[in-house]
Amino acid sequence: MTTLKLYNTKSRSKEVFTPIDPENVRMYVCGPTVYDRAHLGNARPVVVFDVLFRLLRHLYGAEHVTYVRNFTDVEDKINARAAETGRPIGEITEETIGWYLEDMAAVGALPPTEMPRATQYIPQMVAMIADLVAKGHAYEAEGHVLFAVESYAEYGALSGRTVEDMIAGARVEVAPYKRNPMDFVLWKPSSDDLPGWDSPWGRGRPGWHIECSAMAHDLLGERFDIHGGGIDLQFPHHENEIAQSRCAGHDFANVWMHNEMLQVEGKKMSKSLGNFFTVRDLLDQGVPGEVIRFVMLSTHYRKPMDWTEKKREEAEKTLRKWRGLVTGIEPAPSPAPEVIAALCDDLNVPGAIAALHRFANDNDIEELAASASMLGLLGNELASWPTMDPVSDQIRDAVGDIIAIWSDKRRNKNWKEADAIRDWLLEKGIRLVSHKGKMHEWRHENPDMSDPDNRRLKASELEAFKEALK
């Protein structure tokens, strides 16, 4: 078996991955708080850890990997959305979970083994909090239960910060009942208009951090292999998870992995900058989910990813070419060794994609199909977008010649003849896409690439039409 090496945030080094139990490799990834559509940044950890999930299944067998990704369905943002809209909380969370699953499927993510909802694990959370109180790691104050940070000597080891640095750099909730500014909420009181459950400390609801600790312990046990999420969760969320879990007597995760943040055209994604958009926004604009996935995979997960229009265009062009090549091809029995080797080097997906380009250029189509599948690309589940027919060079050249004639007609303001060319091409399934008045792309929107009889694009017709235009 190829040696798998992963970068462990906690040790700040790349380590050989040795599963606790090769018969049950276990991974937990923090999921969304379900009150709105997933934005593009939310999709990056899903895509990153989906590739790791696929790799682990390849290395250890699909039946030997357990992947848990949770839903936070009790949280103040959800309560605020319910108050703002007047809709029931359950209705909002149910709808948002449905949206999330649809959008993540659209970018090619496999369903995790388990997708627990926080509200299903309240008893486990109450039990863990009670244990922390009994052991002196948590205390009750004014209806709240707080974790005592000073009771855990290793607090800050994951993020590599001192408590003083964390206080200076974090948004710490100021509350007179806290013994230490860094102490965080495990349980909070609920008024009658908010979700609440009975507990030894009165009716209330859990804090955010305790949710993942309780669910991970219940589903994966005292100790499991990998815990993942975005770098924005490293502190305080993951730091707090470690503290409360270890103090409760659970070893928790061996390896901690974090993907870097996402930017848009070189800037932080922000509503104030007008560059904030959801995965659904892109899908509704006609950007295929496979293209979104490819762009995200093109940057190593530990580097900031920059979403740009140029990258989108290049990704679509590449995928159209590859889909044309692999149509009707039986994939190789398994992914190419160099692709697996790249992925086993701390998920070097850009290196794996470079290998796919070589396969395409060298006409190793069976290898291309099998290896792309390892990355969640070129599969049938993502094929429902207008894709160029696997046309011959003769057809491509003929289309190029016709487009050149069309462009010349437009330059000479011969609009009637130019429009006639455009309309004829459209009848054949060729849509001309222009930007700022210049044609920069053509798409063959074929209803069924797998059936030659359905193809509207024929070399003989193109050649005859081209000759008639001369």
Order of alpha helices (4+ residues) and beta strands (2+ residues): beta-beta-beta-alpha-beta-alpha-alpha-alpha-beta-beta-alpha-beta-beta-alpha-beta-alpha-beta-beta-beta-alpha-alpha-beta-alpha-alpha-alpha-alpha-alpha-alpha-beta-beta-alpha
